[in-house]
Amino acid sequence: MASSETRSATARALRDEARALLADTGLFALLQDRFGEPTVIGSAGYDLMVWRDLDIDLAIDADLWRDWMAFGGDLAAQLESVGLALHTAHYTNAYVDFHPMGGGLHWSLGFRDFSGNPWSVGIWGWDPFDYAVRQARDFSLRTDLNGCDRDLILRLKTEARERDNYFGVKVTSWDIYQFCIAKAGDSLQALEKWKARQ
């Protein structure tokens, strides 16, 4: 099992990679130019990364779904312009059938960075009012996470990812965050029992 120092170093390295990726690919600037100020949320935003995954939120009017769909070509072209290739791209209009996260426009991207490392990037466009509400909730979550045992979160996330058919199936990052905020235990077994009682 990795040490606390190793987990911390990995999180720092991934955070730095994520920042460089958004800048060096031009993705952040492209989003900003087309739709307004993007916000990095999730593990990259909370500095709790254990794998190469980025989540980005923006405020976008629901009736811009055609522009959002066409934007997939622009995303691919942007990556190609810097020497990268978009490997996978999945478009979702969650206003047609609501996603568990709510109604919004989504792009899920998969590609390799300049060092050949695979990245997953999720970009959500929310109705501006909904986006403001989500930003307030995210600020509250960040505040709560600041009072948590950071290494415990990193350890549980790492252990969950190492188990087959476990992360995203039995537990999610959200579960781990809430479990640690509640100070309900220090193991995945305890997390499962705590989650079953919620």
ZABA-371963 format. One record per residue: y, x negated, z negated of N, C-alpha, C, CB in turn; residue number from 0. Coordinates in Angstrom, 1 decimal. Glycine has a CB too. Example, Ala and Ser with C-alpha at 12.3 -4.5 7.8 and 13.67 -1.06 7.14 Angstrom:
<recs>
REC      npy      npx      npz     capy     capx     capz      cpy      cpx      cpz     cbpy     cbpx     cbpz   num
REC     -5.7    -13.2     -7.8     -4.5    -12.3     -7.8     -3.3    -13.2     -7.8     -4.5    -11.3     -9.0     0
REC     -2.2    -12.8     -7.1     -1.1    -13.7     -7.1      0.0    -12.9     -7.9     -0.6    -14.1     -5.7     1
</recs>
This chain:
<recs>
REC      npy      npx      npz     capy     capx     capz      cpy      cpx      cpz     cbpy     cbpx     cbpz   num
REC     -1.2     -0.8      0.0      0.0      0.0      0.0      1.3     -0.9      0.0      0.0      1.0     -1.2     0
REC      2.2     -0.5      0.8      3.5     -1.3      0.9      4.2     -1.3     -0.5      4.4     -0.7      2.0     1
REC      5.0     -2.3     -0.7      5.8     -2.4     -1.9      7.1     -1.7     -1.8      6.0     -3.9     -2.3     2
REC      7.7     -1.5     -2.9      9.1     -0.9     -2.9     10.0     -1.6     -2.0      9.6     -0.7     -4.3     3
REC      9.9     -3.0     -2.1     10.8     -3.8     -1.3     10.6     -3.7      0.2     10.7     -5.3     -1.7     4
REC      9.3     -3.6      0.5      8.9     -3.4      1.9      9.4     -2.1      2.5      7.4     -3.5      2.1     5
REC      9.2     -1.0      1.7      9.7      0.3      2.1     11.2      0.3      2.3      9.3      1.4      1.1     6
REC     11.9     -0.3      1.4     13.4     -0.3      1.4     13.8     -1.1      2.7     14.0     -0.9      0.2     7
REC     13.2     -2.2      2.9     13.5     -3.1      4.1     13.3     -2.3      5.4     12.8     -4.4      4.0     8
REC     12.1     -1.6      5.4     11.8     -0.8      6.6     12.8      0.3      6.8     10.4     -0.2      6.5     9
REC     13.2      1.0      5.8     14.2      2.0      5.9     15.6      1.5      6.4     14.5      2.7      4.6    10
REC     16.0      0.3      5.9     17.2     -0.3      6.4     17.1     -0.7      7.8     17.6     -1.6      5.5    11
REC     16.0     -1.3      8.2     15.8     -1.8      9.6     15.8     -0.6     10.5     14.5     -2.5      9.7    12
REC     15.2      0.5     10.2     15.1      1.7     11.0     16.5      2.3     11.1     14.1      2.7     10.5    13
REC     17.2      2.4     10.0     18.6      2.9     10.0     19.5      2.1     11.0     19.2      2.9      8.6    14
REC     19.4      0.8     11.0     20.1     -0.1     11.8     19.7      0.1     13.3     20.0     -1.5     11.5    15
REC     18.4      0.3     13.5     17.9      0.5     14.9     18.5      1.8     15.4     16.4      0.5     14.9    16
REC     18.5      2.9     14.6     18.9      4.2     15.0     20.4      4.1     15.4     18.7      5.2     13.9    17
REC     21.2      3.5     14.6     22.6      3.4     14.9     22.9      2.6     16.2     23.4      2.6     13.7    18
REC     22.1      1.5     16.4     22.2      0.8     17.6     21.8      1.6     18.8     21.4     -0.5     17.5    19
REC     20.7      2.3     18.6     20.1      3.1     19.7     21.2      4.1     20.2     18.9      3.9     19.3    20
REC     21.8      4.9     19.3     22.8      5.9     19.7     24.0      5.2     20.4     23.3      6.7     18.5    21
REC     24.4      4.1     19.9     25.5      3.4     20.6     25.1      2.7     21.9     26.1      2.3     19.6    22
REC     24.1      2.0     21.9     23.7      1.2     23.1     23.2      2.0     24.2     22.6      0.2     22.7    23
REC     22.6      3.2     23.9     22.2      4.1     25.0     23.3      4.9     25.6     21.0      5.0     24.6    24
REC     24.4      5.0     24.8     25.5      5.9     25.2     25.2      7.4     24.9     25.8      5.7     26.6    25
REC     24.1      7.7     24.2     23.8      9.1     24.0     24.8      9.8     23.0     22.4      9.2     23.3    26
REC     25.2      9.1     22.0     26.2      9.7     21.1     27.5      9.9     21.8     26.4      8.7     19.9    27
REC     28.0      9.0     22.6     29.2      9.2     23.3     29.1     10.3     24.4     29.6      7.9     24.1    28
REC     27.9     10.4     25.0     27.7     11.5     26.0     27.8     12.8     25.3     26.4     11.3     26.7    29
REC     27.1     13.0     24.2     27.2     14.3     23.5     28.6     14.6     23.0     26.3     14.2     22.2    30
REC     29.3     13.6     22.5     30.7     13.8     22.1     31.6     14.2     23.2     31.2     12.5     21.4    31
REC     31.4     13.6     24.4     32.2     13.9     25.6     31.9     15.3     26.1     31.9     12.9     26.7    32
REC     30.7     15.8     26.1     30.3     17.0     26.7     30.5     18.2     25.7     28.9     17.0     27.1    33
REC     30.1     18.0     24.4     30.1     19.2     23.6     30.9     19.1     22.3     28.7     19.5     23.2    34
REC     31.4     17.9     22.0     32.1     17.8     20.7     31.4     16.9     19.8     32.4     19.1     20.1    35
REC     31.9     16.7     18.6     31.4     15.8     17.6     30.0     16.1     17.2     32.3     15.7     16.4    36
REC     29.1     15.1     17.5     27.7     15.3     17.0     27.6     14.8     15.5     26.7     14.6     17.9    37
REC     26.6     15.3     14.8     26.3     14.8     13.4     24.9     14.4     13.3     26.7     15.9     12.4    38
REC     24.6     13.2     12.9     23.3     12.7     12.6     22.8     13.3     11.3     23.1     11.2     12.7    39
REC     21.7     14.1     11.3     21.2     14.7     10.1     19.8     14.1      9.8     21.2     16.2     10.2    40
REC     19.1     14.8      8.9     17.7     14.4      8.7     17.6     13.0      8.1     16.9     14.4     10.0    41
REC     16.4     12.4      8.2     16.2     11.1      7.6     17.1     10.0      8.0     14.8     10.7      7.9    42
REC     17.6     10.0      9.2     18.5      9.0      9.7     19.9      9.2      9.0     18.7      9.0     11.2    43
REC     20.3     10.5      8.8     21.5     10.8      8.2     21.5     10.5      6.7     21.9     12.2      8.4    44
REC     20.3     10.7      6.1     20.1     10.5      4.6     19.7      9.1      4.3     19.1     11.5      4.1    45
REC     19.6      8.2      5.3     19.1      6.8      5.0     17.8      6.8      4.3     20.2      6.0      4.2    46
REC     16.8      7.7      4.8     15.5      7.8      4.3     14.5      7.7      5.4     15.3      9.1      3.5    47
REC     14.7      6.8      6.3     13.8      6.7      7.5     12.5      5.9      7.2     14.5      6.1      8.7    48
REC     11.4      6.5      7.7     10.1      5.7      7.6      9.5      5.6      9.0      9.2      6.4      6.6    49
REC     10.0      6.3     10.0      9.6      6.2     11.4     10.7      6.4     12.3      8.4      7.2     11.7    50
REC     10.5      6.2     13.6     11.6      6.3     14.6     11.8      7.7     15.1     11.3      5.3     15.8    51
REC     12.6      8.4     14.3     12.9      9.8     14.6     14.4     10.1     14.3     11.9     10.8     13.8    52
REC     15.1     10.7     15.2     16.5     11.1     15.0     16.7     12.5     15.2     17.3     10.3     16.0    53
REC     17.5     13.1     14.3     17.9     14.5     14.5     19.4     14.6     14.5     17.4     15.4     13.3    54
REC     19.9     15.3     15.5     21.4     15.5     15.7     21.7     16.9     15.9     21.8     14.7     17.0    55
REC     22.8     17.3     15.2     23.3     18.7     15.3     24.7     18.7     15.9     23.4     19.3     13.9    56
REC     25.0     19.8     16.7     26.3     20.0     17.3     26.7     21.5     17.2     26.4     19.5     18.7    57
REC     27.9     21.8     17.3     28.4     23.1     17.4     28.5     23.5     18.9     29.8     23.4     16.6    58
REC     27.8     24.5     19.3     27.8     24.9     20.7     27.7     26.4     20.8     26.6     24.2     21.5    59
REC     28.6     27.0     21.6     28.5     28.5     21.8     27.2     28.9     22.5     29.7     29.0     22.6    60
REC     26.6     30.0     22.0     25.3     30.4     22.5     25.3     30.7     24.0     24.9     31.7     21.8    61
REC     26.5     31.1     24.6     26.5     31.4     26.0     26.6     30.2     26.9     27.7     32.3     26.2    62
REC     26.5     29.0     26.3     26.5     27.8     27.1     25.1     27.3     27.3     27.3     26.7     26.4    63
REC     24.1     28.2     27.2     22.7     27.8     27.4     22.4     27.2     28.8     21.8     29.0     27.1    64
REC     23.1     27.7     29.8     22.9     27.1     31.1     23.4     25.7     31.2     23.6     28.0     32.2    65
REC     24.5     25.4     30.6     25.0     24.1     30.5     24.1     23.2     29.7     26.4     24.0     29.9    66
REC     23.5     23.7     28.6     22.6     23.0     27.8     21.4     22.6     28.6     22.3     23.8     26.5    67
REC     20.9     23.6     29.4     19.7     23.3     30.2     20.0     22.2     31.2     19.2     24.6     30.9    68
REC     21.1     22.3     31.9     21.5     21.3     32.9     21.7     20.0     32.3     22.7     21.8     33.7    69
REC     22.1     19.9     31.0     22.4     18.7     30.3     21.1     17.8     30.3     22.9     19.0     28.9    70
REC     19.9     18.4     30.4     18.7     17.5     30.4     18.8     16.5     31.5     17.5     18.4     30.6    71
REC     19.3     16.8     32.7     19.4     15.9     33.7     20.4     14.8     33.4     19.8     16.6     35.0    72
REC     21.4     15.1     32.7     22.4     14.2     32.3     21.9     13.2     31.3     23.7     14.9     31.8    73
REC     21.1     13.7     30.4     20.4     12.9     29.4     19.5     11.8     30.0     19.6     13.7     28.4    74
REC     18.7     12.3     31.0     17.8     11.4     31.7     18.6     10.3     32.5     16.9     12.2     32.7    75
REC     19.7     10.8     33.1     20.5      9.9     33.9     21.2      8.8     33.0     21.6     10.6     34.7    76
REC     21.7      9.3     31.9     22.3      8.3     30.9     21.3      7.2     30.5     22.8      9.1     29.7    77
REC     20.1      7.6     30.1     19.1      6.6     29.7     18.8      5.7     30.9     17.8      7.3     29.2    78
REC     18.7      6.3     32.1     18.4      5.4     33.3     19.5      4.4     33.5     18.2      6.3     34.5    79
REC     20.8      4.8     33.3     21.9      4.0     33.5     21.9      2.7     32.7     23.2      4.7     33.3    80
REC     21.2      2.7     31.6     21.1      1.6     30.7     19.8      0.9     30.7     21.5      2.0     29.2    81
REC     18.9      1.3     31.7     17.7      0.7     31.9     16.5      1.3     31.1     17.8     -0.7     31.5    82
REC     16.7      2.5     30.6     15.6      3.1     29.9     15.1      4.4     30.7     16.0      3.6     28.5    83
REC     13.9      4.9     30.4     13.4      6.0     31.1     13.1      7.1     30.1     12.1      5.6     31.9    84
REC     13.5      8.3     30.4     13.2      9.5     29.6     11.7      9.8     29.8     14.1     10.7     29.9    85
REC     10.9      9.8     28.8      9.4     10.0     29.0      9.1     11.5     28.8      8.6      9.2     27.9    86
REC      9.6     12.1     27.8      9.4     13.6     27.6     10.7     14.2     27.3      8.3     13.8     26.5    87
REC     10.8     15.5     27.7     12.0     16.3     27.4     11.5     17.8     27.3     13.2     16.1     28.4    88
REC     11.9     18.4     26.2     11.5     19.8     26.0     12.7     20.6     25.7     10.4     20.0     24.9    89
REC     13.0     21.6     26.5     14.2     22.5     26.3     13.8     23.8     25.6     14.8     22.8     27.6    90
REC     14.6     24.2     24.6     14.3     25.4     23.9     15.6     26.2     23.8     13.7     25.2     22.5    91
REC     15.5     27.5     24.2     16.6     28.4     23.9     16.1     29.3     22.8     17.0     29.3     25.2    92
REC     16.4     29.0     21.5     15.9     29.7     20.4     16.7     31.0     20.1     15.9     28.8     19.2    93
REC     17.6     31.3     21.0     18.2     32.7     20.9     17.3     33.7     21.6     19.6     32.6     21.6    94
REC     16.4     33.3     22.4     15.5     34.2     23.1     14.4     34.6     22.1     14.9     33.6     24.4    95
REC     13.7     33.6     21.5     12.8     33.8     20.5     13.2     32.8     19.4     11.3     33.5     20.9    96
REC     13.6     33.4     18.2     14.1     32.6     17.1     13.1     31.5     16.7     14.5     33.5     15.9    97
REC     13.5     30.3     16.6     12.7     29.2     16.0     12.7     29.4     14.5     13.4     27.8     16.5    98
REC     11.7     28.8     13.8     11.7     28.8     12.4     13.0     28.3     11.7     10.6     28.0     11.8    99
REC     13.7     27.4     12.5     15.0     26.9     11.9     16.1     27.8     12.2     15.2     25.5     12.5   100
REC     15.9     28.8     13.1     17.0     29.7     13.4     17.3     29.8     14.9     18.2     29.4     12.7   101
REC     18.3     30.5     15.3     18.7     30.6     16.7     19.6     29.4     17.1     19.4     31.9     17.0   102
REC     19.3     28.8     18.2     20.1     27.7     18.7     19.5     27.2     20.0     20.1     26.6     17.6   103
REC     20.2     26.1     20.5     19.7     25.4     21.7     19.2     24.1     21.4     20.9     25.3     22.8   104
REC     18.1     23.7     21.9     17.4     22.4     21.5     16.9     21.6     22.6     16.3     22.8     20.5   105
REC     17.1     20.3     22.5     16.4     19.3     23.4     15.6     18.4     22.5     17.4     18.5     24.2   106
REC     14.3     18.3     22.8     13.4     17.3     22.1     13.1     16.2     23.1     12.1     18.0     21.6   107
REC     13.5     15.0     22.8     13.4     13.9     23.8     12.4     12.8     23.2     14.7     13.2     24.0   108
REC     11.7     12.2     24.1     10.8     11.1     23.8     11.1      9.9     24.8      9.4     11.5     23.7   109
REC     11.3      8.7     24.3     11.5      7.6     25.1     11.4      6.3     24.3     12.9      7.6     25.8   110
REC     11.2      5.2     25.0     11.1      3.9     24.4     12.5      3.2     24.4     10.0      3.1     25.0   111
REC     12.8      2.4     23.3     14.0      1.7     23.3     13.9      0.4     24.0     14.4      1.5     21.8   112
REC     14.9     -0.5     23.9     15.0     -1.7     24.7     13.9     -2.7     24.2     16.3     -2.4     24.5   113
REC     13.3     -2.5     23.1     12.2     -3.3     22.6     10.8     -2.7     22.8     12.4     -3.7     21.1   114
REC     10.8     -1.6     23.4      9.6     -0.9     23.7      9.1      0.0     22.6      8.5     -1.9     24.0   115
REC      9.9      0.2     21.6      9.5      1.1     20.5      9.7      2.6     20.9     10.3      0.8     19.2   116
REC      8.7      3.4     20.6      8.9      4.9     20.9      9.8      5.6     19.9      7.5      5.6     20.9   117
REC     10.7      6.4     20.4     11.6      7.2     19.6     11.4      8.7     20.0     13.1      6.8     19.9   118
REC     11.6      9.5     18.9     11.7     11.0     19.1     13.1     11.4     18.7     10.6     11.7     18.2   119
REC     13.8     12.1     19.6     15.2     12.5     19.3     15.3     14.0     19.5     16.2     11.8     20.2   120
REC     15.7     14.7     18.4     15.9     16.1     18.5     17.3     16.5     18.4     15.1     16.8     17.3   121
REC     17.8     17.2     19.4     19.3     17.6     19.4     19.4     19.1     19.4     19.9     17.0     20.7   122
REC     20.0     19.6     18.3     20.2     21.1     18.2     21.7     21.4     18.4     19.7     21.5     16.8   123
REC     21.9     22.4     19.2     23.2     23.0     19.4     23.2     24.4     18.7     23.6     23.2     20.9   124
REC     24.1     24.5     17.7     24.1     25.8     16.9     25.4     26.5     17.2     24.0     25.5     15.4   125
REC     25.4     27.8     17.0     26.6     28.6     17.1     27.7     28.0     16.1     26.4     30.1     16.7   126
REC     28.9     27.9     16.5     29.9     27.2     15.6     29.9     27.6     14.1     31.2     27.3     16.2   127
REC     29.9     29.0     13.9     29.9     29.4     12.5     28.6     29.0     11.8     30.0     31.0     12.5   128
REC     27.5     29.1     12.5     26.2     28.7     11.9     26.2     27.2     11.6     25.0     29.1     12.9   129
REC     26.8     26.5     12.6     26.8     25.0     12.4     27.6     24.7     11.1     27.5     24.4     13.7   130
REC     28.8     25.3     10.9     29.6     25.1      9.7     28.8     25.4      8.4     30.9     25.9      9.7   131
REC     28.0     26.4      8.4     27.2     26.8      7.3     26.1     25.7      7.1     26.5     28.2      7.5   132
REC     25.5     25.3      8.2     24.5     24.2      8.1     25.1     22.9      7.6     23.8     24.0      9.4   133
REC     26.3     22.6      8.0     26.9     21.4      7.6     27.2     21.4      6.0     28.2     21.2      8.3   134
REC     27.6     22.6      5.5     27.8     22.7      4.1     26.5     22.5      3.3     28.4     24.1      3.8   135
REC     25.4     23.1      3.9     24.1     23.0      3.2     23.6     21.5      3.3     23.0     23.9      3.9   136
REC     23.9     20.9      4.4     23.5     19.5      4.5     24.2     18.6      3.6     23.7     19.0      6.0   137
REC     25.5     18.9      3.4     26.3     18.1      2.4     25.7     18.3      1.0     27.7     18.5      2.4   138
REC     25.3     19.5      0.7     24.7     19.8     -0.6     23.4     19.0     -0.8     24.5     21.3     -0.8   139
REC     22.6     19.0      0.3     21.3     18.3      0.2     21.5     16.8      0.0     20.5     18.6      1.5   140
REC     22.5     16.3      0.8     22.7     14.8      0.6     23.1     14.5     -0.8     23.9     14.4      1.6   141
REC     24.0     15.3     -1.4     24.4     15.1     -2.8     23.2     15.2     -3.7     25.4     16.2     -3.2   142
REC     22.3     16.1     -3.5     21.1     16.2     -4.4     20.2     15.0     -4.2     20.4     17.5     -4.1   143
REC     20.1     14.6     -3.0     19.2     13.4     -2.7     19.7     12.2     -3.3     19.0     13.3     -1.2   144
REC     21.0     12.1     -3.4     21.6     10.9     -4.0     21.2     10.7     -5.5     23.1     10.9     -4.0   145
REC     20.8     11.8     -6.1     20.3     11.7     -7.5     18.8     11.6     -7.7     20.8     12.9     -8.3   146
REC     18.1     11.4     -6.5     16.7     11.3     -6.6     16.2      9.8     -6.6     16.1     12.0     -5.4   147
REC     14.9      9.7     -6.9     14.3      8.4     -6.8     14.0      8.1     -5.3     12.9      8.3     -7.6   148
REC     14.9      7.2     -4.7     14.8      7.0     -3.3     13.5      6.4     -2.9     15.9      6.0     -2.9   149
REC     12.9      5.5     -3.7     11.7      4.9     -3.3     10.5      5.9     -3.4     11.4      3.7     -4.2   150
REC     10.6      6.8     -4.3      9.5      7.8     -4.3      9.5      8.6     -3.0      9.7      8.8     -5.5   151
REC     10.7      9.0     -2.6     10.8      9.7     -1.3     10.2      8.9     -0.2     12.2     10.1     -1.0   152
REC     10.6      7.7     -0.1     10.1      6.8      1.0      8.6      6.6      0.9     10.7      5.4      1.0   153
REC      8.0      6.5     -0.3      6.6      6.3     -0.5      5.8      7.6     -0.1      6.3      5.9     -2.0   154
REC      6.3      8.7     -0.5      5.6     10.0     -0.2      5.6     10.2      1.3      6.2     11.1     -1.0   155
REC      6.8     10.0      1.9      6.9     10.2      3.4      6.0      9.2      4.1      8.3     10.0      3.8   156
REC      5.9      8.0      3.7      5.0      7.0      4.3      3.6      7.4      4.1      5.2      5.6      3.7   157
REC      3.2      7.8      2.9      1.8      8.2      2.7      1.4      9.4      3.5      1.6      8.4      1.2   158
REC      2.3     10.4      3.6      2.1     11.6      4.3      1.9     11.3      5.8      3.2     12.6      4.1   159
REC      2.6     10.4      6.3      2.5     10.0      7.8      1.2      9.3      8.1      3.7      9.2      8.2   160
REC      0.7      8.6      7.1     -0.5      7.8      7.3     -1.8      8.7      7.3     -0.6      6.7      6.2   161
REC     -1.7      9.9      6.8     -2.8     10.8      6.8     -3.0     11.6      8.1     -2.7     11.7      5.6   162
REC     -4.2     11.7      8.6     -4.4     12.4      9.8     -4.2     13.9      9.6     -5.8     12.2     10.3   163
REC     -3.5     14.5     10.5     -3.2     16.0     10.5     -2.7     16.5      9.2     -4.5     16.7     10.8   164
REC     -1.7     15.7      8.6     -1.2     16.0      7.3      0.3     16.3      7.4     -1.5     14.9      6.3   165
REC      1.0     15.3      7.8      2.5     15.4      7.8      2.9     16.5      8.9      3.2     14.1      8.1   166
REC      3.7     17.4      8.5      4.1     18.5      9.4      3.1     19.6      9.4      4.2     17.9     10.8   167
REC      1.9     19.4      8.8      0.9     20.5      8.7      0.8     20.9      7.3     -0.5     19.9      9.2   168
REC      0.6     20.0      6.4      0.5     20.4      4.9      1.8     20.2      4.2     -0.6     19.6      4.2   169
REC      2.5     19.1      4.6      3.8     18.9      4.0      4.8     18.4      5.0      3.7     17.9      2.8   170
REC      6.1     18.6      4.8      7.1     18.2      5.7      8.1     17.3      4.9      7.9     19.4      6.3   171
REC      9.1     16.7      5.6     10.1     16.0      4.9     10.9     16.9      3.9     11.1     15.3      5.9   172
REC     11.1     18.1      4.4     11.9     19.1      3.5     11.1     19.3      2.2     12.0     20.4      4.3   173
REC      9.8     19.5      2.3      9.0     19.7      1.1      9.1     18.5      0.2      7.5     19.9      1.5   174
REC      9.1     17.3      0.7      9.2     16.1     -0.1     10.6     16.0     -0.7      8.9     14.8      0.8   175
REC     11.6     16.3      0.0     12.9     16.3     -0.5     13.1     17.3     -1.7     14.0     16.6      0.5   176
REC     12.6     18.5     -1.5     12.8     19.5     -2.5     11.9     19.2     -3.8     12.4     20.9     -2.0   177
REC     10.7     18.6     -3.5      9.8     18.2     -4.6     10.5     17.1     -5.5      8.5     17.7     -4.1   178
REC     11.1     16.1     -4.8     11.8     15.0     -5.5     13.1     15.5     -6.2     12.1     13.9     -4.6   179
REC     13.8     16.4     -5.6     15.0     16.9     -6.2     14.6     17.7     -7.5     15.7     17.9     -5.3   180
REC     13.5     18.4     -7.5     13.0     19.1     -8.6     12.4     18.2     -9.7     12.0     20.2     -8.2   181
REC     12.2     17.0     -9.3     11.5     16.0    -10.2     10.2     16.6    -10.7     12.4     15.6    -11.4   182
REC      9.4     17.1     -9.7      8.2     17.8    -10.1      6.9     17.0    -10.1      8.0     18.9     -9.1   183
REC      7.0     15.7     -9.8      5.9     14.8     -9.8      6.1     13.6     -9.0      4.6     15.5     -9.3   184
REC      5.0     12.8     -8.8      5.1     11.5     -8.1      4.0     11.2     -7.1      5.3     10.4     -9.1   185
REC      3.3     12.3     -6.7      2.2     12.1     -5.7      2.1     13.2     -4.8      0.8     11.9     -6.5   186
REC      1.4     13.0     -3.6      1.2     14.1     -2.7      0.3     15.2     -3.2      0.6     13.5     -1.4   187
REC     -0.6     14.8     -4.1     -1.4     15.8     -4.7     -0.6     16.7     -5.6     -2.5     15.2     -5.6   188
REC      0.3     16.1     -6.4      1.2     17.0     -7.2      2.2     17.8     -6.3      2.1     16.0     -8.1   189
REC      2.6     17.2     -5.2      3.5     18.0     -4.3      2.7     19.2     -3.7      3.9     17.0     -3.1   190
REC      1.5     19.0     -3.3      0.7     20.2     -2.8      0.6     21.3     -3.8     -0.7     19.7     -2.3   191
REC      0.3     20.9     -5.1      0.2     21.9     -6.1      1.6     22.6     -6.4     -0.3     21.3     -7.4   192
REC      2.6     21.8     -6.4      4.0     22.3     -6.6      4.3     23.3     -5.5      5.0     21.2     -6.7   193
REC      4.0     22.9     -4.3      4.4     23.7     -3.1      3.6     25.0     -3.2      4.0     23.0     -1.8   194
REC      2.4     25.0     -3.6      1.6     26.2     -3.7      2.1     27.2     -4.7      0.1     25.9     -4.0   195
REC      2.9     26.7     -5.7      3.5     27.6     -6.7      4.8     28.2     -6.3      3.6     26.8     -8.0   196
REC      5.4     27.7     -5.2      6.8     28.1     -4.8      6.7     29.4     -4.1      7.4     27.0     -3.9   197
</recs>
